[in-house]
Amino acid sequence: MLISLIFFVFIALQLPDTSNSVPIHGDEFHYINRSVQMQYFLDRKFENPFWQGDMTIGPKLPEYFYGATLRILAGDRIDDYLRRLGYTEQNLCCSDIQNWELQVVHQYGGSFTQTPQPFKARLEPIRLARITAMFLSFGILILIFLLVRPLSIFAGILASGLFYLSPLFPLTLRAKGDAPLNFLLLLNIYILSKYQRNTVPLSIITCGLAVSTKLNGILSLLLLVSVIIFYGIRQKQKFIRIFFKILAASLVTVFIFILLHPYTWKHPVVELINTVNFYQKIVVGSVIERFPYDILADFPTRAATVYRMTLGTHAPYGPLSHFSVIPIPADAILFILGLASMVFRKNMIVLTLWCLGITAYIFLLLQFNWDRYYIPFVIVLCITESIGLFRLLSPARRIAVWGKSRQDGLKTAIRP
């Protein structure tokens, strides 16, 4: 355990500098602008026009996280703090990125150090919000370690280290939805891996928070449903009992989403349907118009792109591809070996279900070839590949241990 402690202390000391070196993404301004919703939520001013319109629709937990961070660290009301730095009502109430924000991103490369005044002072909220993202990213690394730890400490450190060294890890340090979502997804897996009667309520709460972070947080609920069905069949429970467990979990998850989003309170069912439709028709539709070359329109294109980006010989997001000097698809080989090893371990049933589910999702349903959309699958690769590598090295380790014990035995035998 001392080695793992040293490993995580080392990473913790590196994270602040790493966070500040990651260029600002335009979406971070959206999250900061909308973080004032946390203030209005605390004020219970739900009649505020800010709660109406397209900007309000959809999951808002990341904005609440970052708004709470600004409220605590800035020591002032969130809206007053942002106005004092030069954010205008147009900034706070408009979903479109403003000219000065575009200038920071494109002209100054999103750099905290190269952006001149007065824009530089306006970047302070992003720097503060990134503190929360940094803690959540650190939590992701710890959860990866804890999920693989039952196999061995070495495999746990390797899995966590692979993701830390991944080119996608810095993306989780931005003040966006990636860090909260992936943290909650992994937290749900960890809770369910200790599957007992009292862990299900905790998992349901986590599912509600995950869906309130991003709509694809519904994957956490699907994992919970899979676990309920798996253990229900294994324990020979009646179908009606399994059905009501799933129904209760789904309803509570939806209730948590509604509780955190005041725009749904008057007409919950209608607004939930509007939320799904809004993201499918407006958000996805506008993205397709703006980024036509990033669309993964059919299965052959999607499968080929995912393989090329994550599992191929020179995959840019492959955990091992940028370390490998031999031109072989090491990521694909170890992924298959690790996944096969997990299937036969009883203490990794939940983790195996998750890895299979994310693999199916990424190959069958991924809509856009965007780097941050690969994060959950790259985490799966880090986990499975570390397990695969551990299994590959296990025979050599056993031979070394056997040789040492045999040598010790011979020394004992010839000792006078």
C-alpha positions as semicolon CSV with decimal commas, in nm:
position;residue;x (nm);y (nm);z (nm)
1;M;0,000;0,000;0,000
2;L;0,297;0,230;0,054
3;I;0,372;0,220;-0,319
4;S;0,016;0,316;-0,408
5;L;0,024;0,600;-0,152
6;I;0,346;0,737;-0,302
7;F;0,197;0,706;-0,651
8;F;-0,114;0,908;-0,566
9;V;0,077;1,170;-0,366
10;F;0,304;1,221;-0,668
11;I;0,003;1,267;-0,898
12;A;-0,171;1,501;-0,652
13;L;0,135;1,727;-0,649
14;Q;0,141;1,739;-1,030
15;L;-0,227;1,811;-1,091
16;P;-0,237;2,188;-1,020
17;D;0,035;2,261;-1,278
18;T;-0,123;2,019;-1,524
19;S;-0,461;2,185;-1,481
20;N;-0,323;2,533;-1,547
21;S;-0,138;2,415;-1,857
22;V;-0,448;2,271;-2,027
23;P;-0,580;2,528;-2,281
24;I;-0,923;2,676;-2,213
25;H;-1,202;2,527;-2,420
26;G;-1,487;2,748;-2,539
27;D;-1,743;2,529;-2,363
28;E;-1,591;2,622;-2,027
29;F;-1,730;2,972;-2,070
30;H;-2,076;2,821;-2,113
31;Y;-2,044;2,636;-1,782
32;I;-1,916;2,945;-1,601
33;N;-2,188;3,166;-1,749
34;R;-2,457;2,920;-1,648
35;S;-2,311;2,865;-1,302
36;V;-2,521;3,161;-1,185
37;Q;-2,810;2,914;-1,186
38;M;-2,665;2,780;-0,863
39;Q;-2,712;3,123;-0,707
40;Y;-3,070;3,148;-0,831
41;F;-3,134;2,795;-0,705
42;L;-3,004;2,892;-0,361
43;D;-3,212;3,211;-0,370
44;R;-3,516;3,003;-0,474
45;K;-3,587;3,257;-0,748
46;F;-3,744;3,008;-0,982
47;E;-3,955;3,276;-1,151
48;N;-3,635;3,435;-1,285
49;P;-3,639;3,453;-1,668
50;F;-3,301;3,284;-1,658
51;W;-3,481;2,956;-1,586
52;Q;-3,678;2,979;-1,908
53;G;-3,568;2,911;-2,263
54;D;-3,322;2,679;-2,432
55;M;-3,034;2,764;-2,201
56;T;-3,210;2,606;-1,907
57;I;-3,303;2,278;-2,073
58;G;-3,089;1,978;-1,990
59;P;-2,872;1,850;-1,704
60;K;-2,726;2,122;-1,483
61;L;-2,533;1,944;-1,207
62;P;-2,188;2,049;-1,341
63;E;-2,302;2,412;-1,338
64;Y;-2,416;2,365;-0,978
65;F;-2,078;2,214;-0,888
66;Y;-1,883;2,500;-1,043
67;G;-2,124;2,762;-0,914
68;A;-2,084;2,629;-0,560
69;T;-1,706;2,642;-0,606
70;L;-1,721;3,009;-0,709
71;R;-1,960;3,088;-0,423
72;I;-1,723;2,936;-0,166
73;L;-1,385;3,044;-0,303
74;A;-1,485;3,391;-0,427
75;G;-1,673;3,469;-0,105
76;D;-1,948;3,655;-0,288
77;R;-2,271;3,594;-0,473
78;I;-2,194;3,418;-0,800
79;D;-2,370;3,672;-1,022
80;D;-2,212;3,970;-0,841
81;Y;-1,869;3,809;-0,859
82;L;-1,893;3,749;-1,235
83;R;-2,026;4,099;-1,302
84;R;-1,741;4,249;-1,100
85;L;-1,493;4,072;-1,328
86;G;-1,658;4,217;-1,638
87;Y;-1,912;3,951;-1,730
88;T;-2,220;4,125;-1,870
89;E;-2,586;4,025;-1,866
90;Q;-2,533;3,910;-2,223
91;N;-2,263;3,673;-2,100
92;L;-2,474;3,536;-1,816
93;C;-2,800;3,499;-2,005
94;C;-2,687;3,396;-2,350
95;S;-2,590;3,042;-2,449
96;D;-2,372;3,168;-2,736
97;I;-2,005;3,231;-2,669
98;Q;-1,923;3,604;-2,674
99;N;-1,662;3,784;-2,884
100;W;-1,409;3,833;-2,605
101;E;-1,440;3,466;-2,511
102;L;-1,377;3,365;-2,872
103;Q;-1,075;3,593;-2,872
104;V;-0,931;3,418;-2,565
105;V;-0,978;3,076;-2,722
106;H;-0,863;3,145;-3,079
107;Q;-0,628;3,444;-3,064
108;Y;-0,451;3,358;-2,737
109;G;-0,481;2,980;-2,758
110;G;-0,686;2,954;-2,440
111;S;-0,373;3,015;-2,234
112;F;-0,397;3,146;-1,878
113;T;-0,053;3,307;-1,905
114;Q;-0,059;3,452;-2,259
115;T;-0,403;3,612;-2,239
116;P;-0,359;3,985;-2,166
117;Q;-0,568;4,210;-1,944
118;P;-0,853;4,279;-1,909
119;F;-0,944;3,935;-2,038
120;K;-0,696;3,761;-1,809
121;A;-0,885;3,867;-1,497
122;R;-1,204;3,720;-1,642
123;L;-1,039;3,378;-1,658
124;E;-1,020;3,355;-1,279
125;P;-1,363;3,184;-1,250
126;I;-1,244;2,910;-1,485
127;R;-0,929;2,864;-1,280
128;L;-1,136;2,833;-0,962
129;A;-1,392;2,600;-1,121
130;R;-1,111;2,380;-1,241
131;I;-1,022;2,310;-0,879
132;T;-1,345;2,110;-0,851
133;A;-1,273;1,937;-1,182
134;M;-0,922;1,857;-1,057
135;F;-1,053;1,688;-0,740
136;L;-1,305;1,490;-0,945
137;S;-1,032;1,385;-1,189
138;F;-0,816;1,273;-0,898
139;G;-1,120;1,080;-0,772
140;I;-1,145;0,910;-1,112
141;L;-0,786;0,785;-1,078
142;I;-0,852;0,657;-0,726
143;L;-1,171;0,478;-0,833
144;I;-0,990;0,311;-1,124
145;F;-0,731;0,186;-0,876
146;L;-0,995;0,062;-0,631
147;L;-1,186;-0,123;-0,904
148;V;-0,875;-0,318;-1,013
149;R;-0,721;-0,346;-0,666
150;P;-0,895;-0,681;-0,584
151;L;-0,675;-0,840;-0,851
152;S;-0,350;-0,683;-0,733
153;I;-0,204;-0,351;-0,624
154;F;0,029;-0,360;-0,925
155;A;-0,263;-0,392;-1,169
156;G;-0,453;-0,114;-0,990
157;I;-0,160;0,127;-1,009
158;L;-0,100;0,032;-1,371
159;A;-0,464;0,097;-1,468
160;S;-0,471;0,432;-1,290
161;G;-0,130;0,528;-1,429
162;L;-0,230;0,443;-1,785
163;F;-0,526;0,678;-1,767
164;Y;-0,317;0,951;-1,602
165;L;-0,070;0,928;-1,892
166;S;-0,349;0,910;-2,150
167;P;-0,387;1,213;-2,380
168;L;-0,753;1,224;-2,277
169;F;-0,691;1,267;-1,904
170;P;-0,618;1,645;-1,932
171;L;-0,967;1,687;-2,081
172;T;-1,117;1,590;-1,745
173;L;-0,935;1,882;-1,580
174;R;-1,144;2,136;-1,768
175;A;-1,447;2,299;-1,604
176;K;-1,696;2,102;-1,811
177;G;-1,918;1,799;-1,766
178;D;-1,657;1,529;-1,836
179;A;-1,502;1,507;-1,488
180;P;-1,835;1,496;-1,295
181;L;-1,988;1,245;-1,536
182;N;-1,700;0,998;-1,542
183;F;-1,648;1,027;-1,167
184;L;-2,014;0,942;-1,100
185;L;-2,012;0,657;-1,353
186;L;-1,710;0,499;-1,184
187;L;-1,849;0,567;-0,836
188;N;-2,163;0,378;-0,933
189;I;-1,955;0,081;-1,050
190;Y;-1,760;0,081;-0,724
191;I;-2,081;0,093;-0,518
192;L;-2,239;-0,189;-0,716
193;S;-1,922;-0,399;-0,701
194;K;-1,993;-0,427;-0,327
195;Y;-2,344;-0,543;-0,419
196;Q;-2,557;-0,581;-0,111
197;R;-2,909;-0,476;-0,020
198;N;-2,794;-0,147;0,136
199;T;-2,577;-0,049;-0,162
200;V;-2,868;-0,028;-0,410
201;P;-3,010;0,300;-0,265
202;L;-2,664;0,459;-0,288
203;S;-2,638;0,342;-0,648
204;I;-2,980;0,489;-0,731
205;I;-2,875;0,827;-0,589
206;T;-2,555;0,812;-0,793
207;C;-2,758;0,728;-1,106
208;G;-2,981;1,032;-1,046
209;L;-2,676;1,256;-1,012
210;A;-2,512;1,105;-1,322
211;V;-2,822;1,167;-1,536
212;S;-2,832;1,522;-1,391
213;T;-2,478;1,570;-1,518
214;K;-2,530;1,455;-1,876
215;L;-2,813;1,264;-2,039
216;N;-2,583;0,976;-2,129
217;G;-2,540;0,933;-1,754
218;I;-2,838;0,702;-1,813
219;L;-2,568;0,440;-1,871
220;S;-2,526;0,421;-1,494
221;L;-2,893;0,333;-1,456
222;L;-2,863;0,068;-1,727
223;L;-2,576;-0,087;-1,532
224;L;-2,786;-0,089;-1,216
225;V;-3,072;-0,255;-1,406
226;S;-2,831;-0,516;-1,544
227;V;-2,698;-0,591;-1,196
228;I;-3,051;-0,620;-1,052
229;I;-3,146;-0,864;-1,328
230;F;-2,821;-1,063;-1,298
231;Y;-2,837;-1,109;-0,921
232;G;-3,215;-1,153;-0,933
233;I;-3,181;-1,449;-1,169
234;R;-2,884;-1,582;-0,976
235;Q;-3,078;-1,570;-0,649
236;K;-3,387;-1,716;-0,820
237;Q;-3,606;-1,417;-0,736
238;K;-3,954;-1,389;-0,884
239;F;-3,992;-1,185;-1,202
240;I;-4,239;-0,944;-1,040
241;R;-3,990;-0,864;-0,766
242;I;-3,715;-0,791;-1,017
243;F;-3,955;-0,576;-1,219
244;F;-4,056;-0,361;-0,922
245;K;-3,692;-0,313;-0,821
246;I;-3,614;-0,183;-1,168
247;L;-3,924;0,037;-1,170
248;A;-3,840;0,185;-0,829
249;A;-3,478;0,253;-0,931
250;S;-3,593;0,424;-1,253
251;L;-3,856;0,639;-1,081
252;V;-3,620;0,757;-0,807
253;T;-3,355;0,840;-1,068
254;V;-3,608;1,051;-1,260
255;F;-3,725;1,213;-0,935
256;I;-3,369;1,322;-0,850
257;F;-3,334;1,476;-1,196
258;I;-3,663;1,664;-1,155
259;L;-3,568;1,779;-0,804
260;L;-3,247;1,938;-0,934
261;H;-3,406;2,105;-1,237
262;P;-3,677;2,362;-1,155
263;Y;-3,781;2,403;-1,518
264;T;-3,941;2,057;-1,494
265;W;-4,147;2,123;-1,181
266;K;-4,469;2,254;-1,339
267;H;-4,506;1,984;-1,602
268;P;-4,250;1,709;-1,524
269;V;-4,349;1,455;-1,790
270;V;-4,384;1,713;-2,067
271;E;-4,056;1,883;-1,979
272;L;-3,866;1,554;-1,961
273;I;-3,991;1,466;-2,309
274;N;-3,900;1,817;-2,429
275;T;-3,550;1,775;-2,286
276;V;-3,488;1,456;-2,482
277;N;-3,638;1,604;-2,799
278;F;-3,438;1,924;-2,757
279;Y;-3,110;1,738;-2,743
280;Q;-3,197;1,510;-3,033
281;K;-3,340;1,772;-3,268
282;I;-3,171;2,099;-3,173
283;V;-2,834;2,013;-3,018
284;V;-2,751;1,712;-3,233
285;G;-2,901;1,879;-3,540
286;S;-2,692;2,194;-3,500
287;V;-2,378;1,988;-3,439
288;I;-2,440;1,791;-3,758
289;E;-2,467;2,117;-3,953
290;R;-2,154;2,269;-3,798
291;F;-1,931;1,960;-3,787
292;P;-2,039;1,733;-4,073
293;Y;-1,699;1,562;-4,095
294;D;-1,718;1,443;-3,733
295;I;-2,039;1,245;-3,782
296;L;-2,027;0,866;-3,745
297;A;-2,333;0,795;-3,956
298;D;-2,329;0,416;-3,986
299;F;-2,187;0,110;-3,814
300;P;-1,897;0,038;-4,056
301;T;-1,775;0,398;-4,030
302;R;-1,823;0,402;-3,653
303;A;-1,650;0,067;-3,591
304;A;-1,355;0,153;-3,816
305;T;-1,313;0,496;-3,656
306;V;-1,335;0,367;-3,298
307;Y;-1,082;0,093;-3,373
308;R;-0,845;0,337;-3,545
309;M;-0,867;0,590;-3,259
310;T;-0,843;0,350;-2,963
311;L;-0,728;-0,002;-3,053
312;G;-0,523;0,021;-3,372
313;T;-0,147;-0,002;-3,402
314;H;-0,100;0,376;-3,392
315;A;-0,425;0,467;-3,212
316;P;-0,397;0,826;-3,076
317;Y;-0,611;0,743;-2,772
318;G;-0,482;0,390;-2,710
319;P;-0,333;0,363;-2,357
320;L;-0,030;0,164;-2,481
321;S;0,001;0,269;-2,846
322;H;0,219;0,572;-2,771
323;F;0,454;0,356;-2,561
324;S;0,481;0,062;-2,800
325;V;0,788;0,042;-3,024
326;I;0,668;-0,279;-3,193
327;P;0,412;-0,225;-3,474
328;I;0,140;-0,448;-3,328
329;P;-0,206;-0,359;-3,193
330;A;-0,103;-0,404;-2,829
331;D;-0,414;-0,226;-2,702
332;A;-0,648;-0,462;-2,887
333;I;-0,460;-0,775;-2,778
334;L;-0,443;-0,682;-2,409
335;F;-0,802;-0,553;-2,413
336;I;-0,930;-0,892;-2,530
337;L;-0,701;-1,082;-2,291
338;G;-0,803;-0,865;-1,995
339;L;-1,173;-0,884;-2,074
340;A;-1,152;-1,263;-2,107
341;S;-0,976;-1,283;-1,769
342;M;-1,242;-1,068;-1,599
343;V;-1,530;-1,290;-1,714
344;F;-1,410;-1,573;-1,490
345;R;-1,365;-1,364;-1,174
346;K;-1,666;-1,352;-0,940
347;N;-1,548;-1,032;-0,770
348;M;-1,541;-0,848;-1,106
349;I;-1,892;-0,927;-1,232
350;V;-2,013;-0,565;-1,216
351;L;-1,694;-0,429;-1,369
352;T;-1,718;-0,686;-1,649
353;L;-2,079;-0,587;-1,723
354;W;-1,972;-0,224;-1,738
355;C;-1,678;-0,290;-1,970
356;L;-1,898;-0,493;-2,205
357;G;-2,170;-0,227;-2,196
358;I;-1,937;0,064;-2,272
359;T;-1,771;-0,133;-2,551
360;A;-2,111;-0,202;-2,709
361;Y;-2,213;0,163;-2,665
362;I;-1,899;0,306;-2,821
363;F;-1,909;0,073;-3,124
364;L;-2,285;0,082;-3,181
365;L;-2,409;0,425;-3,069
366;L;-2,125;0,680;-3,074
367;Q;-2,248;0,972;-3,284
368;F;-1,947;1,203;-3,314
369;N;-1,574;1,150;-3,344
370;W;-1,487;1,386;-3,059
371;D;-1,205;1,322;-2,818
372;R;-1,400;1,363;-2,492
373;Y;-1,663;1,110;-2,606
374;Y;-1,396;0,841;-2,593
375;I;-1,309;0,897;-2,226
376;P;-1,534;0,623;-2,078
377;F;-1,404;0,367;-2,329
378;V;-1,041;0,468;-2,274
379;I;-1,096;0,415;-1,900
380;V;-1,230;0,068;-1,986
381;L;-0,917;0,006;-2,195
382;C;-0,688;0,114;-1,910
383;I;-0,865;-0,127;-1,675
384;T;-0,880;-0,426;-1,911
385;E;-0,530;-0,379;-2,048
386;S;-0,376;-0,357;-1,702
387;I;-0,556;-0,681;-1,610
388;G;-0,446;-0,841;-1,938
389;L;-0,085;-0,737;-1,881
390;F;-0,098;-0,868;-1,525
391;R;-0,227;-1,203;-1,649
392;L;0,040;-1,212;-1,917
393;L;0,315;-1,153;-1,660
394;S;0,171;-1,389;-1,397
395;P;0,348;-1,706;-1,527
396;A;0,683;-1,526;-1,523
397;R;0,613;-1,405;-1,170
398;R;0,526;-1,757;-1,055
399;I;0,843;-1,897;-1,212
400;A;1,049;-1,630;-1,038
401;V;0,884;-1,704;-0,702
402;W;0,928;-2,082;-0,756
403;G;1,295;-2,035;-0,849
404;K;1,360;-1,823;-0,542
405;S;1,188;-2,072;-0,309
406;R;1,380;-2,360;-0,468
407;Q;1,706;-2,173;-0,427
408;D;1,625;-2,101;-0,063
409;G;1,541;-2,468;-0,014
410;L;1,876;-2,576;-0,154
411;K;2,059;-2,332;0,073
412;T;1,877;-2,473;0,372
413;A;1,956;-2,828;0,267
414;I;2,332;-2,774;0,236
415;R;2,360;-2,557;0,545
416;P;2,593;-2,732;0,798
